[in-house]
Amino acid sequence: MPLPAASRLFRSVMRTHLIPVAHVVSKPPKHNVTAVEQAIAMTVLFATILVPSGWVLAQLEDYKTK
């Protein structure tokens, strides 16, 4: 297959794929989140993920013996 024919094939394949576009409308927030509230939220988020993981890693030797 010559190169121009292959490029036409690829162009026709690429033309058929349409990607939908989301129309996002943004408004100002109704309630501004302060830096303290953000810090508390991030601390809670990290603690809920890291504390159980740390517990499992700290108790790993006990889990191996059971």
Biopython code that builds the backbone (N, CA, C, O; Angstrom):
import numpy as np
from Bio.PDB.StructureBuilder import StructureBuilder

atoms = [
    (1, "MET", "N", (0.852, -1.171, 0.000)),
    (1, "MET", "CA", (0.000, 0.000, 0.000)),
    (1, "MET", "C", (0.901, 1.238, 0.000)),
    (1, "MET", "O", (1.748, 1.388, 0.880)),
    (2, "PRO", "N", (0.722, 2.108, -0.965)),
    (2, "PRO", "CA", (1.551, 3.311, -1.018)),
    (2, "PRO", "C", (1.246, 4.245, 0.161)),
    (2, "PRO", "O", (0.194, 4.154, 0.793)),
    (3, "LEU", "N", (2.173, 5.117, 0.427)),
    (3, "LEU", "CA", (2.073, 6.024, 1.567)),
    (3, "LEU", "C", (0.849, 6.942, 1.507)),
    (3, "LEU", "O", (0.194, 7.100, 2.537)),
    (4, "PRO", "N", (0.499, 7.552, 0.383)),
    (4, "PRO", "CA", (-0.701, 8.404, 0.368)),
    (4, "PRO", "C", (-1.977, 7.634, 0.681)),
    (4, "PRO", "O", (-2.873, 8.174, 1.329)),
    (5, "ALA", "N", (-2.080, 6.397, 0.240)),
    (5, "ALA", "CA", (-3.277, 5.604, 0.520)),
    (5, "ALA", "C", (-3.368, 5.286, 2.007)),
    (5, "ALA", "O", (-4.457, 5.303, 2.581)),
    (6, "ALA", "N", (-2.230, 4.997, 2.631)),
    (6, "ALA", "CA", (-2.221, 4.714, 4.059)),
    (6, "ALA", "C", (-2.596, 5.957, 4.857)),
    (6, "ALA", "O", (-3.321, 5.863, 5.848)),
    (7, "SER", "N", (-2.106, 7.124, 4.430)),
    (7, "SER", "CA", (-2.449, 8.340, 5.163)),
    (7, "SER", "C", (-3.936, 8.657, 5.026)),
    (7, "SER", "O", (-4.550, 9.144, 5.975)),
    (8, "ARG", "N", (-4.528, 8.386, 3.854)),
    (8, "ARG", "CA", (-5.983, 8.589, 3.698)),
    (8, "ARG", "C", (-6.756, 7.641, 4.603)),
    (8, "ARG", "O", (-7.787, 8.020, 5.160)),
    (9, "LEU", "N", (-6.272, 6.421, 4.755)),
    (9, "LEU", "CA", (-6.927, 5.450, 5.625)),
    (9, "LEU", "C", (-6.897, 5.929, 7.073)),
    (9, "LEU", "O", (-7.909, 5.870, 7.771)),
    (10, "PHE", "N", (-5.743, 6.401, 7.520)),
    (10, "PHE", "CA", (-5.638, 6.893, 8.891)),
    (10, "PHE", "C", (-6.488, 8.137, 9.112)),
    (10, "PHE", "O", (-7.082, 8.299, 10.178)),
    (11, "ARG", "N", (-6.550, 9.019, 8.112)),
    (11, "ARG", "CA", (-7.371, 10.223, 8.245)),
    (11, "ARG", "C", (-8.841, 9.864, 8.377)),
    (11, "ARG", "O", (-9.555, 10.473, 9.174)),
    (12, "SER", "N", (-9.302, 8.889, 7.610)),
    (12, "SER", "CA", (-10.713, 8.514, 7.684)),
    (12, "SER", "C", (-11.035, 7.858, 9.022)),
    (12, "SER", "O", (-12.130, 8.043, 9.553)),
    (13, "VAL", "N", (-10.094, 7.094, 9.573)),
    (13, "VAL", "CA", (-10.312, 6.469, 10.875)),
    (13, "VAL", "C", (-10.359, 7.537, 11.963)),
    (13, "VAL", "O", (-11.216, 7.488, 12.845)),
    (14, "MET", "N", (-9.449, 8.491, 11.904)),
    (14, "MET", "CA", (-9.393, 9.532, 12.923)),
    (14, "MET", "C", (-10.581, 10.485, 12.828)),
    (14, "MET", "O", (-10.987, 11.058, 13.839)),
    (15, "ARG", "N", (-11.133, 10.661, 11.658)),
    (15, "ARG", "CA", (-12.250, 11.574, 11.468)),
    (15, "ARG", "C", (-13.539, 11.025, 12.091)),
    (15, "ARG", "O", (-14.403, 11.804, 12.493)),
    (16, "THR", "N", (-13.678, 9.719, 12.177)),
    (16, "THR", "CA", (-14.923, 9.141, 12.670)),
    (16, "THR", "C", (-15.045, 9.198, 14.190)),
    (16, "THR", "O", (-16.150, 9.044, 14.711)),
    (17, "HIS", "N", (-13.957, 9.413, 14.915)),
    (17, "HIS", "CA", (-13.993, 9.455, 16.369)),
    (17, "HIS", "C", (-14.254, 10.882, 16.829)),
    (17, "HIS", "O", (-13.384, 11.748, 16.737)),
    (18, "LEU", "N", (-15.458, 11.111, 17.323)),
    (18, "LEU", "CA", (-15.807, 12.426, 17.835)),
    (18, "LEU", "C", (-15.736, 12.387, 19.353)),
    (18, "LEU", "O", (-16.251, 11.464, 19.983)),
    (19, "ILE", "N", (-15.113, 13.365, 19.919)),
    (19, "ILE", "CA", (-14.981, 13.444, 21.364)),
    (19, "ILE", "C", (-15.997, 14.469, 21.872)),
    (19, "ILE", "O", (-15.958, 15.629, 21.461)),
    (20, "PRO", "N", (-16.913, 14.051, 22.768)),
    (20, "PRO", "CA", (-17.890, 15.010, 23.266)),
    (20, "PRO", "C", (-17.220, 16.061, 24.153)),
    (20, "PRO", "O", (-16.280, 15.768, 24.892)),
    (21, "VAL", "N", (-17.716, 17.259, 24.062)),
    (21, "VAL", "CA", (-17.166, 18.367, 24.832)),
    (21, "VAL", "C", (-18.173, 18.739, 25.908)),
    (21, "VAL", "O", (-19.347, 18.967, 25.618)),
    (22, "ALA", "N", (-17.715, 18.800, 27.134)),
    (22, "ALA", "CA", (-18.601, 19.187, 28.236)),
    (22, "ALA", "C", (-18.644, 20.705, 28.316)),
    (22, "ALA", "O", (-17.617, 21.379, 28.232)),
    (23, "HIS", "N", (-19.832, 21.218, 28.478)),
    (23, "HIS", "CA", (-20.008, 22.654, 28.635)),
    (23, "HIS", "C", (-20.118, 22.937, 30.123)),
    (23, "HIS", "O", (-21.196, 22.824, 30.706)),
    (24, "VAL", "N", (-19.003, 23.304, 30.733)),
    (24, "VAL", "CA", (-18.946, 23.539, 32.158)),
    (24, "VAL", "C", (-19.090, 25.037, 32.404)),
    (24, "VAL", "O", (-18.369, 25.853, 31.830)),
    (25, "VAL", "N", (-20.032, 25.372, 33.265)),
    (25, "VAL", "CA", (-20.231, 26.761, 33.623)),
    (25, "VAL", "C", (-19.853, 26.905, 35.089)),
    (25, "VAL", "O", (-20.366, 26.181, 35.942)),
    (26, "SER", "N", (-18.969, 27.827, 35.374)),
    (26, "SER", "CA", (-18.494, 28.007, 36.734)),
    (26, "SER", "C", (-19.039, 29.300, 37.307)),
    (26, "SER", "O", (-19.120, 30.321, 36.624)),
    (27, "LYS", "N", (-19.410, 29.235, 38.572)),
    (27, "LYS", "CA", (-19.909, 30.411, 39.274)),
    (27, "LYS", "C", (-19.040, 30.618, 40.505)),
    (27, "LYS", "O", (-18.331, 29.701, 40.919)),
    (28, "PRO", "N", (-19.083, 31.783, 41.084)),
    (28, "PRO", "CA", (-18.351, 31.990, 42.328)),
    (28, "PRO", "C", (-18.909, 31.082, 43.426)),
    (28, "PRO", "O", (-20.100, 30.771, 43.424)),
    (29, "PRO", "N", (-18.061, 30.657, 44.357)),
    (29, "PRO", "CA", (-18.548, 29.759, 45.401)),
    (29, "PRO", "C", (-19.549, 30.451, 46.317)),
    (29, "PRO", "O", (-19.450, 31.648, 46.588)),
    (30, "LYS", "N", (-20.518, 29.662, 46.787)),
    (30, "LYS", "CA", (-21.509, 30.205, 47.718)),
    (30, "LYS", "C", (-20.899, 30.393, 49.097)),
    (30, "LYS", "O", (-21.276, 31.302, 49.836)),
    (31, "HIS", "N", (-19.942, 29.514, 49.441)),
    (31, "HIS", "CA", (-19.309, 29.579, 50.760)),
    (31, "HIS", "C", (-17.804, 29.456, 50.553)),
    (31, "HIS", "O", (-17.319, 28.433, 50.071)),
    (32, "ASN", "N", (-17.080, 30.487, 50.914)),
    (32, "ASN", "CA", (-15.631, 30.445, 50.771)),
    (32, "ASN", "C", (-15.027, 29.575, 51.861)),
    (32, "ASN", "O", (-15.368, 29.716, 53.036)),
    (33, "VAL", "N", (-14.138, 28.685, 51.476)),
    (33, "VAL", "CA", (-13.469, 27.798, 52.416)),
    (33, "VAL", "C", (-12.170, 28.463, 52.841)),
    (33, "VAL", "O", (-11.333, 28.805, 52.006)),
    (34, "THR", "N", (-12.011, 28.641, 54.138)),
    (34, "THR", "CA", (-10.818, 29.307, 54.641)),
    (34, "THR", "C", (-9.628, 28.362, 54.617)),
    (34, "THR", "O", (-9.778, 27.154, 54.429)),
    (35, "ALA", "N", (-8.449, 28.927, 54.810)),
    (35, "ALA", "CA", (-7.227, 28.119, 54.820)),
    (35, "ALA", "C", (-7.217, 27.153, 56.001)),
    (35, "ALA", "O", (-6.692, 26.044, 55.895)),
    (36, "VAL", "N", (-7.796, 27.572, 57.125)),
    (36, "VAL", "CA", (-7.850, 26.687, 58.300)),
    (36, "VAL", "C", (-8.751, 25.493, 58.015)),
    (36, "VAL", "O", (-8.414, 24.364, 58.373)),
    (37, "GLU", "N", (-9.885, 25.727, 57.381)),
    (37, "GLU", "CA", (-10.789, 24.619, 57.039)),
    (37, "GLU", "C", (-10.129, 23.669, 56.045)),
    (37, "GLU", "O", (-10.297, 22.454, 56.142)),
    (38, "GLN", "N", (-9.386, 24.213, 55.099)),
    (38, "GLN", "CA", (-8.684, 23.363, 54.141)),
    (38, "GLN", "C", (-7.607, 22.536, 54.834)),
    (38, "GLN", "O", (-7.434, 21.356, 54.529)),
    (39, "ALA", "N", (-6.891, 23.148, 55.755)),
    (39, "ALA", "CA", (-5.845, 22.421, 56.477)),
    (39, "ALA", "C", (-6.444, 21.297, 57.314)),
    (39, "ALA", "O", (-5.892, 20.198, 57.355)),
    (40, "ILE", "N", (-7.562, 21.558, 57.977)),
    (40, "ILE", "CA", (-8.223, 20.522, 58.781)),
    (40, "ILE", "C", (-8.704, 19.393, 57.881)),
    (40, "ILE", "O", (-8.532, 18.221, 58.215)),
    (41, "ALA", "N", (-9.299, 19.728, 56.752)),
    (41, "ALA", "CA", (-9.802, 18.707, 55.830)),
    (41, "ALA", "C", (-8.668, 17.846, 55.287)),
    (41, "ALA", "O", (-8.808, 16.626, 55.201)),
    (42, "MET", "N", (-7.556, 18.457, 54.922)),
    (42, "MET", "CA", (-6.433, 17.693, 54.393)),
    (42, "MET", "C", (-5.807, 16.810, 55.468)),
    (42, "MET", "O", (-5.391, 15.686, 55.187)),
    (43, "THR", "N", (-5.740, 17.316, 56.699)),
    (43, "THR", "CA", (-5.197, 16.520, 57.804)),
    (43, "THR", "C", (-6.059, 15.292, 58.056)),
    (43, "THR", "O", (-5.543, 14.190, 58.242)),
    (44, "VAL", "N", (-7.361, 15.485, 58.063)),
    (44, "VAL", "CA", (-8.273, 14.348, 58.273)),
    (44, "VAL", "C", (-8.160, 13.360, 57.126)),
    (44, "VAL", "O", (-8.154, 12.150, 57.348)),
    (45, "LEU", "N", (-8.070, 13.858, 55.913)),
    (45, "LEU", "CA", (-7.959, 12.984, 54.742)),
    (45, "LEU", "C", (-6.682, 12.149, 54.801)),
    (45, "LEU", "O", (-6.724, 10.934, 54.606)),
    (46, "PHE", "N", (-5.559, 12.788, 55.065)),
    (46, "PHE", "CA", (-4.303, 12.059, 55.147)),
    (46, "PHE", "C", (-4.283, 11.092, 56.319)),
    (46, "PHE", "O", (-3.738, 9.995, 56.206)),
    (47, "ALA", "N", (-4.873, 11.486, 57.448)),
    (47, "ALA", "CA", (-4.886, 10.613, 58.623)),
    (47, "ALA", "C", (-5.722, 9.364, 58.360)),
    (47, "ALA", "O", (-5.338, 8.269, 58.771)),
    (48, "THR", "N", (-6.853, 9.512, 57.685)),
    (48, "THR", "CA", (-7.691, 8.341, 57.411)),
    (48, "THR", "C", (-7.014, 7.361, 56.471)),
    (48, "THR", "O", (-7.335, 6.173, 56.487)),
    (49, "ILE", "N", (-6.093, 7.828, 55.663)),
    (49, "ILE", "CA", (-5.377, 6.929, 54.754)),
    (49, "ILE", "C", (-4.104, 6.394, 55.400)),
    (49, "ILE", "O", (-3.814, 5.202, 55.299)),
    (50, "LEU", "N", (-3.347, 7.256, 56.059)),
    (50, "LEU", "CA", (-2.026, 6.857, 56.538)),
    (50, "LEU", "C", (-2.040, 6.116, 57.868)),
    (50, "LEU", "O", (-1.186, 5.257, 58.088)),
    (51, "VAL", "N", (-2.971, 6.414, 58.756)),
    (51, "VAL", "CA", (-2.973, 5.753, 60.072)),
    (51, "VAL", "C", (-3.240, 4.249, 59.936)),
    (51, "VAL", "O", (-2.484, 3.462, 60.505)),
    (52, "PRO", "N", (-4.273, 3.812, 59.213)),
    (52, "PRO", "CA", (-4.442, 2.354, 59.068)),
    (52, "PRO", "C", (-3.279, 1.675, 58.352)),
    (52, "PRO", "O", (-2.893, 0.562, 58.706)),
    (53, "SER", "N", (-2.723, 2.342, 57.350)),
    (53, "SER", "CA", (-1.569, 1.766, 56.649)),
    (53, "SER", "C", (-0.373, 1.639, 57.580)),
    (53, "SER", "O", (0.329, 0.628, 57.565)),
    (54, "GLY", "N", (-0.145, 2.660, 58.385)),
    (54, "GLY", "CA", (0.945, 2.615, 59.344)),
    (54, "GLY", "C", (0.752, 1.541, 60.393)),
    (54, "GLY", "O", (1.710, 0.896, 60.818)),
    (55, "TRP", "N", (-0.500, 1.348, 60.815)),
    (55, "TRP", "CA", (-0.796, 0.306, 61.795)),
    (55, "TRP", "C", (-0.457, -1.072, 61.228)),
    (55, "TRP", "O", (0.171, -1.889, 61.901)),
    (56, "VAL", "N", (-0.867, -1.318, 60.009)),
    (56, "VAL", "CA", (-0.597, -2.615, 59.389)),
    (56, "VAL", "C", (0.901, -2.819, 59.242)),
    (56, "VAL", "O", (1.404, -3.904, 59.534)),
    (57, "LEU", "N", (1.624, -1.801, 58.796)),
    (57, "LEU", "CA", (3.069, -1.940, 58.637)),
    (57, "LEU", "C", (3.763, -2.134, 59.979)),
    (57, "LEU", "O", (4.744, -2.873, 60.061)),
    (58, "ALA", "N", (3.272, -1.483, 61.036)),
    (58, "ALA", "CA", (3.893, -1.637, 62.342)),
    (58, "ALA", "C", (3.634, -3.019, 62.918)),
    (58, "ALA", "O", (4.466, -3.535, 63.665)),
    (59, "GLN", "N", (2.521, -3.620, 62.595)),
    (59, "GLN", "CA", (2.148, -4.926, 63.129)),
    (59, "GLN", "C", (2.474, -6.059, 62.171)),
    (59, "GLN", "O", (2.009, -7.180, 62.376)),
    (60, "LEU", "N", (3.254, -5.805, 61.139)),
    (60, "LEU", "CA", (3.529, -6.794, 60.109)),
    (60, "LEU", "C", (4.171, -8.058, 60.662)),
    (60, "LEU", "O", (3.813, -9.159, 60.245)),
    (61, "GLU", "N", (5.086, -7.927, 61.565)),
    (61, "GLU", "CA", (5.734, -9.113, 62.143)),
    (61, "GLU", "C", (4.729, -9.966, 62.912)),
    (61, "GLU", "O", (4.801, -11.195, 62.875)),
    (62, "ASP", "N", (3.797, -9.323, 63.606)),
    (62, "ASP", "CA", (2.765, -10.092, 64.316)),
    (62, "ASP", "C", (1.860, -10.836, 63.351)),
    (62, "ASP", "O", (1.446, -11.962, 63.625)),
    (63, "TYR", "N", (1.549, -10.206, 62.210)),
    (63, "TYR", "CA", (0.689, -10.857, 61.229)),
    (63, "TYR", "C", (1.399, -12.054, 60.597)),
    (63, "TYR", "O", (0.753, -13.041, 60.247)),
    (64, "LYS", "N", (2.709, -11.975, 60.450)),
    (64, "LYS", "CA", (3.460, -13.089, 59.851)),
    (64, "LYS", "C", (3.445, -14.311, 60.740)),
    (64, "LYS", "O", (3.415, -15.435, 60.240)),
    (65, "THR", "N", (3.467, -14.115, 62.062)),
    (65, "THR", "CA", (3.524, -15.259, 62.983)),
    (65, "THR", "C", (2.160, -15.909, 63.189)),
    (65, "THR", "O", (2.093, -17.059, 63.625)),
    (66, "LYS", "N", (1.094, -15.217, 62.892)),
    (66, "LYS", "CA", (-0.254, -15.790, 63.121)),
    (66, "LYS", "C", (-0.684, -16.673, 61.990)),
    (66, "LYS", "O", (-1.782, -17.229, 62.023)),
]
sb = StructureBuilder()
sb.init_structure("model")
sb.init_model(0)
sb.init_chain("A")
sb.init_seg("    ")
for serial, (resi, resn, name, xyz) in enumerate(atoms, 1):
    if name == "N":
        sb.init_residue(resn, " ", resi, " ")
    sb.init_atom(name, np.array(xyz, "f"), 0.0, 1.0, " ", f" {name:<3s}", serial, name[0])
structure = sb.get_structure()
